[in-house]
Amino acid sequence: LWLLKLEEGKSFDDVMALMATMETDPQMPAWMVWYGGVTAGPGQTSAYTIDLAPGTYSLISFGEDAEGVPDVMKGMEMTLTVTEAETAGATPPAADLRTELVDFSYVIEGQPAAGQQNLEVANTGMEPHEAVMLKLGDGVTVEDALDFLMAGEEAGGPPPFAFAGGIGPMDAGLTAWYELDIPAGEYGLICFIPSAANGGAPHFMLGMVAQVTVTEQ
């Protein structure tokens, strides 16, 4: 699920029209702000906390079925209206770990450990960023995982990784707190968002890739 704030007068239809042009024109318009998001598999629950400004938002699922049809094409979208709060805002959650999303890398403060924890994520870069999380197989590196992904239909055998959730696209200047419950092991973090300032090159090609070791508690 991705959460996007829309300028007054814009709608879900404008978002979908934009998505259709992203491959040829990777510009991120000023009328849309990425507010992060979460991923959950069947039977799973994911949660995050973010400070919302008043306005209109679009909540969209880009998960796919076995035939590759995105959920959004089956109607899995919702428009949300956020109003001014009548009382003071909530206190941000206490963070066990902190990650900065910069142009173009991940800066992780603290040692990730298995189990439940709150991850504070701040986009201190100039472009939107995400963190797709992969649980790597034994002896597999994040570079191996990228090679498999880039090979497409020519990739042989099963994927040497499993998708393990991640952080939805967040615009510059935003901070969110993600609830994690992950087992120990090796993980890859990858940003696939295209960079308008670099000819549409995906951020991972500009260095926004990391391999992280999650230790036992």
N, C-alpha and C positions, 0 to 999 in steps of 0.2 A: 504494500500500500504506500503510495506517494501522496504527500500533501503539498498543494500549490496554492499560493495566494494570488488572486487575480485583481487587476485594476478594475475600478468601476466601469461597467459597460462590457466587460469581457466575460466569456462563459466557457463551459466545457467544450463546446464546438470549436472555439478559437484555439484551445489547447490541442485538440486532435488535428486541426489544420496545421498547426505549427509542427507537431510531431512528424507529419507526413513530409515536411520539407527539411528535416534536420540533417539528412545525409548530404544534401547538396548545399545547404546553407545553415551552418552550425551556430548562427547568432542566437544569443539568449536575449529575448526582448525585455524591455524595462517593465512591461505590464504584467509579468509573471515572476513570482519569487518562490524558489524551492524551499520548503520547510521540512525537509527530511522525510523519514518514513521507515517502516519495518517490514520484515519478511517473516512469514510463518508457514510451516508445512502442515499437512493434514494432522489435526489433533493437537497442534502446538499453539501456544500463546506468546505473543511478543508485545512489548510495551516501551514507550519512550515519553519523555516530558520535554515540552518546548513552550516558550512564552509566545503566545499568539497576539498579533496586533488586530484590532477590529477590522472587519472587512469580509469579503467573499472568498471562499476557498473551494478548491476542487479536490476530492479524495478519489484516487484512481488506483486500480489494481492492474499491474502489468504482468502478473503471472500467466502462464500458458497451459493449455491442456495438452494431451498426448499428440494432437495434430498440429500443435504450434499456434493455436488460435488464442490471442490474449483475452484475459478475463474482461477487459474493458469493452471488447467488441461484443460481449454477451450481456452488457448492461451493468457491469460492476463498477459503478462510479456514483458519487454523491456530491451534491453542492452543500456546503456548510456556510452559515452566516454567523460570524463572531461579533458579539456586541461588547460595548464598554463594560468593564467590571464595576459592580456597585461597591465593592470593598477592595482593600489592598490585595495585591497578588500573593500567590502562595510562595513559600520559601523554596528555593531550588533544592533538589535532593543532594545529600552528601555524596561525594564522588570517591570511589576507590581507585580509579585510574583516570588519566586525562590524556586525550589525543588532540593534537592540532592538525587540521587539514590545511596545507599550504600549497603554493604553486611551485613545484609539483612533487610533494612527498608527504609522508605521514610522520609526525613527531610524537612519540609515545613516552609519556612520563609515568614511571612505575613499572613493576614487573607483573605482567598478566598471570593470574593463577586460576586454576579450575574452580568451578562453583559459581554461586550467585554473587553478582557485584554490579555496581553502577559505574558506567563509563561516561565521563563528561567529554563531549566532542565540540570543539570550537573551530569554525572555519575562519582562519585568520589570513586566508589568501585573497586574491582579487577575482577569482572565478568560482562558480559552483563546484562542489566536489561530493563524491560518494565513497563508500568503502564496501565493495562486494567481498564477503568473507568466504574463503574456501578452506575446508579441512583437508589437509594434504595427506596422501597415503604415505606409507613407510618409505623413506628414502627419496621422496618426491620433493622437489623445490618449487617455489612459486614460478620460476622461469619455465620449468617443465609443464606446469599447469597452463601457463600462457601459450606455450607452443601448441599444446593440445587444442585449446580454444581457437587459436588462430588457424589451425589446420582445417577446421570445419568438417565437411564430409570426408575429407581425405585422412582424418585422424583414425588410427587403427586401435581396436580394442576398447574396453570400457574407460571412462574418465579416471585419471589417477588422483581424483579428489572428489569431495562431496560439497555441495553448496551448504553453507552454514549460516545463512542470514546476512546481516550487514546493516549498513547505515544508508538510508535513502539520500538522494541529492539534497544538499544544503547550500543555500546562497552565502556569499561572503558576509561576514559580520554576525552570523547567527551561532547560537550555542544550544545544544540539546543534551539530555541525559538519557542514556540507553540502558535498560535492564538486560544483563547478560547472565546466562547460565550455560557454560561451555565446558566440555571435558578437556583434559590435558592433551597436548599434542602440538603438531606444527600447523600453522595457519598462514594463508596468503591473504593479503589485502590488495585490492585492485580498483582503480578508478577508470571507468570506461567513458566518461563524459567527454565529448569533443571540445577542443579548445578553439574558440573563434579567433584568438590572438595568434594562433599557430596553424592556420590553414585547415582547421577542423581535425587536426591530429588528436586521437584519443589521449587522455591524460597519462595512461600507463606507458605510452610511447615516449612521453616526456619525463619519465622517471617516477611516476606515482604508483609504485608497487612496493610492497614490504612483505617480509616473511617474519612471523612472530611465533615465539615459543611460549606456549601456555603450560606452566608447571603445575604439579600437584600441590594442593594446599599443605 
